[in-house]
Amino acid sequence: MEADRPLDTLNKARGSRVIVELKTGKQLLGKLKAFDIHINTVLDEAEERVNGETTRKLGTIFIRGDTIILISPENG
């Protein structure tokens, strides 16, 4: 079986909760709603986390793809 392309893997995570880590070191957690080929990403029910603790509830947010270093399933 052929390996998935990165966007295929990301597409499988759509609708699931993911952790997004930014170049600034911030961690965002939320439901992956949408993304494009630049990995510009929309999260629903997003919250900011520091040291595993929620610091802010953000709701629906847009994240520029060039600020993201990691996207991971929440339980992954």
Residue pairs with C-beta under 8 A, 6 or more apart in sequence:
4 12
7 35
7 37
10 32
10 35
10 39
10 71
13 32
13 71
13 73
14 32
14 33
14 34
14 35
15 31
15 32
15 33
16 31
16 32
16 73
16 74
17 29
17 30
17 31
17 32
17 73
17 74
17 75
18 29
18 30
18 31
18 32
18 43
18 71
18 72
18 73
18 74
19 27
19 28
19 29
19 49
19 70
19 71
19 72
19 73
19 74
20 27
20 28
20 29
20 30
20 41
20 43
20 63
20 68
20 70
20 71
21 27
21 28
21 68
21 69
21 70
21 71
21 72
22 28
22 63
22 67
22 68
22 69
23 67
23 68
23 69
24 67
26 48
26 50
27 48
27 49
27 50
28 43
28 46
28 47
28 48
28 49
28 58
28 61
28 63
29 46
29 47
29 49
29 54
29 74
30 43
30 44
30 45
30 46
30 47
30 58
30 61
31 43
31 44
31 45
31 46
32 41
32 42
32 43
32 71
33 42
33 43
33 44
33 60
34 41
34 42
35 41
35 42
35 65
36 65
38 65
38 66
39 65
39 68
39 71
40 62
40 63
40 64
40 65
41 62
41 63
41 65
41 68
41 71
42 60
42 61
42 62
42 63
43 60
43 61
43 63
44 59
44 60
45 59
45 60
46 57
46 58
46 59
46 60
46 61
47 54
47 55
47 56
47 57
47 58
48 54
48 55
48 56
48 58
49 55
